[in-house]
Amino acid sequence: MPPLPARLSARLVRPSVVCATLLLAACSSLLPDTSSRTQTGWVDYDDARVSIERIVPYETHKSTLDAAGLEPRSNPAITILTYSDILQRFAVGSVVRSEDLDRGIRECLTAGKRCHGYSIVARRTKRDRIGNFWLDSLGFRREVDVTGWSFNALILFIDDLVVYTVHGGQPNIRERELTRNPLGPLQSWGEQVPTIIR
C-alpha cells in the first residue's frame, strides 16, 4: 500500500485535472459579446427588401405604407427627407443631365415642395469576442467576429403618391477584427505616461 501522502496526492490530481479542463473549456464562453440593431419589424435583409419591392411607383400611396409599418413615427429606421434634402442627393451637373434621371426623380425635382421622401437605413450586427480568454483579458490579442446585415432604401413622393423607389445594402456582413498589443496591459499605460509627466 502506498504511503498516505502519495494516496492523497493521487486523489487530488484527478479532480484538479478535471477542473482545469472544464475551466479552459469555459474560458471562451466567458468572453463578452455585443449586438446592435435598428428596432424594426424586419427579421433579415430579404424581409426588408421584399417590403420595399411591394411598392409600385405611381400606384402606391402613403396611406398604404403607413398600414404596412413604413411610417417614420413607428419605424425608427425611417428619416423624412425634405425637398432640399432630395435636391442635394440628385444635384444635376455636368456629369448627370436631368433627362438621364429616372422619370420619378425628374418629376419630383420639378414638383418643388410637393416633393418629399423617406430615407430608410436598417442594420443588425452581432460582435462575438473569440480566441484565447487569457490573451484577450490581459489585452495581448483580441479577435472579434462581426456578423449581420444592413439595408438602405429611398422612397420619393409627390404629395401622397410614391413616384420612385430604390434599395440596396449588404445582405451578409461577415468581418474579423484583430487587435494585437505586444505589451498587453502595459500598452495603454505606456500611452498615458506623457500625460502623467505633464
N, C-alpha and C positions, 0 to 999 in steps of 0.2 A: 504494500500500500504506500503511495507517495506521501511525503510529509504534508502537513496541514497547509503551509504557505503555498505549496505547489498546487494543491487542490483548489484553494481559494482563488489563486491567480487564473487557473483554468476556467473556473466558474465565472469570473469577472470578464475574461477576454471575449467569450462568445456574445454576451449581451452588449458589450462595448462595440463589437464589430457590427452587430445588427443595428444599433442606434446610429452609428456613424454612417452606415449605408442609407438608412432612412433619412437622415439629416441631409446628406448630399443629394438624394433624390428629390427632396422637398425644396432645396435651395432655389432652383429655377422658378418654382411656383411662388416664391417669396418676393420676386421682383415685381414692382408695380406696373400697372398698365393704365392707359387713359383712353378716353374716346371723346369724339367731338361730332355733333350732328346738328343740322338745322331742323327745328321742330316742325316737320311737315308730315302729311299722311302718306308720303311716298316711301315704299319699302326699299326700293333699289333704283338704279338708273333707268331700267326698262319701264318701270312703273311711272316714273316722271315723264319719260319720252312719250309713252302712249297717251298720257293725259294731254300733252300739247298737240300730238298728231290728230287728236279727235276734233281739234278746232279747224273750222273751214272758213278761210277768209271770204268776206262779202256775204257770209250766211250766218255765222255765229255772232250773237250779241253778248254784251257784258253780263246781262242777267243770267245767261246760260252758264257763263264762267263762275259767277257768284254761287250758283247752285251746285257746281262741281267742286267748290272749295278753292278756286283760283281767284281769291279775293284778298287784297292786302291787309284788311283788318283781322282776318282769321288765319292767314298764311304768312308767317314771318319771312319766308323766302322771297317775297314779292316786294319790289320797290317801285313806287309810282314815278313815272317819267313825265316831265312837263315838255311842252313844245320846244323850249330852248335846250333841254337835255337831248332831245332827239335830233335837233339841228346839229349839235356838236358831234353826235355819233355818225351822222351822214353828211358831213361837210363836203359839199361838191366843189372840186377844184380842177386843176389842170389834169390830174390823173383820172378822176372819175367824172364823166359827164352825167347830167341829170337823166338823159334818155337811156343811159346804161343801167340805171337803178330799176328795181322791181316796181311794177305798177303801184302796189300798195304803199311803198315808201314814197314814190313821187307824189301820189295824191295826198298822202299825209302831210308832206312838207309844204304843199301848196294850200292845205286847209287851214294853216295858221294855228290859232289857239284851240281850234276844234280837234287838233291832232294831239294825242297823248298816248302813253303806253305803260306797259309793265315790264320791268326787268326782273327775271327770276334767277336766283343763284341758290342752289341747294348743295350741301356737301355732308358726307358722313364718313368719318375716318376713325380708325382704331389704332392705337400705338401700343405695341407689346414690347416690353424690355425682355430680351432673350440673352443667352450666353451665360457666362460664369458669374454666379452670385457674388463671390468674394471680390473678383476683379471689378465688377460693376459697383458694389457697395463702397469699395475703397477708392473708386474713381480712376482706376488704371485704364479700363476698357469698357465702353458702353455700346451695346448694339440694340437698335430699335427697329422692329418691323412695323411698317405703316401700310395698312390696307384700307380699302373702302372704295368710294366713288364720288364723282362730282358732276353736277348738271347745271346748265345755264340755258336760258331761253329769253326771247324778246317777242312781245306781242304789241302791235300798234293798233290804235283805234282812231276812227274819225267819229266823233260823238260817241255813240254806244256800239258801233259796228266794228268788228275786227276786220282789218284790211291787210294785215301781214303778220306772219309768224316765222320764227326760225329758232332752232335749238341745237345744242352741242354739249360738249363736256367730256368727261373721262369715265367710261363705264367701269374700268378696273384699275384702281390705284394699287400699286404694289412697289414699295420702296424700302430700302435698307439704309439706315443711318448708322454710321460707325464713328465713335469719338474715342481717340487714344490720348491718354495723358501719361507720359513716361514717368512723371514724378508722383502720380497718384494724388493722394490728398494734399501733398505739398505743392502741387501745381498752382492752385488758387492762392495758397499762402504766399508763394513767390511773387504773384502778381500784385499782392496787397502791400508788399514791403515798401515800395516807393511812397505809397500813400501814408504809411505809418511813420516813415522817416520825416516826411514833410510835416 
